[in-house]
Amino acid sequence: MRESELKQESGRIPLAERLAAIAHALKAKAGKYGRPVNKDEIDDLWGHP
């Protein structure tokens, strides 16, 4: 890496922390009314027969 790229990287929040924040926000947005998803629904989502 070039020196300028290293300086940019040092000022950023680590990827793991950014992903954790996104996951937390999505979980909070989902609320408490989630439901279990059965295998047939998962297969349909992935296009499996």
Secondary structure, DSSP 8 states (H G I E B T S, - for coil): --HHHHHHHHTS--HHHHHHHHHHHHHHHHTT------HHHHHHHHT--
